[in-house]
């Protein structure tokens, strides 16, 4: 309860981690803000992308491998025009990378989106004493994991290590997982609470149509 309360009050934080899903490893790092803004660097194999999200708009700068893997059946000519430049598009609840990483969202899932929790032996994270809680992942839509928190107030989340696949079914807190997550392992750290540089819009961003030179295309704004 203390962790959820204290985390919900945070204005921003930095995150970094990796996720293994169906044999593919995704690496992520970035910054999330209470107002839904943020920045994310993403890589799966050779596909690399940077995202910047501000209220109402999401910006994407990705390499050619990302666009080729986007599933939009783009021609090589369109891929070449989109690659390595900032593309902008209106954001929405369905086109957002940050919405699941805001302090309040993480706090709400800590309070309602976990399985049976138990205490584990304390440890240190980056030289900081940490309390460890173990999630059994025994409830629908939850996964086995270890949660690491600061040992003194404010109680903040330092790290989450997923150790197995999510249990099938709908999480009792529907916003925290539907049970269709196929990832088997993940490890994410959180730091620099309230000390993250402000997010600004990238210069020179254009729409997908402008970048493609009038060729109709819908640029994806979430990883494939």
Secondary structure as UniProt FT lines:
FT   HELIX           2..8
FT   STRAND          12..21
FT   TURN            22..23
FT   STRAND          24..33
FT   TURN            34..35
FT   STRAND          38..44
FT   TURN            45..46
FT   STRAND          47..54
FT   TURN            55..56
FT   STRAND          57..62
FT   HELIX           64..68
FT   HELIX           76..82
FT   TURN            83..84
FT   STRAND          86..90
FT   TURN            93..94
FT   TURN            99..101
FT   HELIX           103..112
FT   STRAND          117..125
FT   TURN            126..127
FT   STRAND          128..135
FT   TURN            140..141
FT   STRAND          145..150
FT   STRAND          157..162
FT   HELIX           174..176
FT   STRAND          183..191
FT   TURN            193..194
FT   TURN            203..204
FT   HELIX           208..211
FT   TURN            212..214
//
